[in-house]
Amino acid sequence: MTGKQSPIPPTNMPDRSVDVDRPLTVSVETVRKLTGLGSTTIWGLIRSGRLQVVKLGHRTLVKFDSVERLVDSRSSRSGAL
């Protein structure tokens, strides 16, 4: 074998870099603070499926992108949640 190493071939995988400034999940308490909604309303949105959650042990974490979608949908129209 020679001392020259062959280059690593490029992959065809899409770039899935993580934006460390944007969390994947947040706690229900964090959703409450970010949105100004009450806990009862947030749990109702979770039960209705409008907020997606991940259960890890005893913790319920809300998918941050579902919080963004909820807020974005509210900014484009008015009315009750």
LINMOJO-V339129 format. One record per pair of residues at least 24 apart in sequence whose ideal C-beta (glycine too) atoms are under 6 Angstrom apart, sorted by sequence separation. I is the first residue (numbers start at 1). GAP is how many residues later the second one is. D is the distance in Angstrom with one decimal. If there is no record, write none. Layout:
BEGIN
i=I gap=GAP d=D
i=I gap=GAP d=D
END
This chain:
BEGIN
i=25 gap=29 d=5.7
i=31 gap=31 d=5.1
i=25 gap=36 d=3.7
i=26 gap=36 d=5.6
i=31 gap=36 d=5.7
i=25 gap=38 d=5.8
i=26 gap=38 d=5.5
i=23 gap=41 d=5.1
END
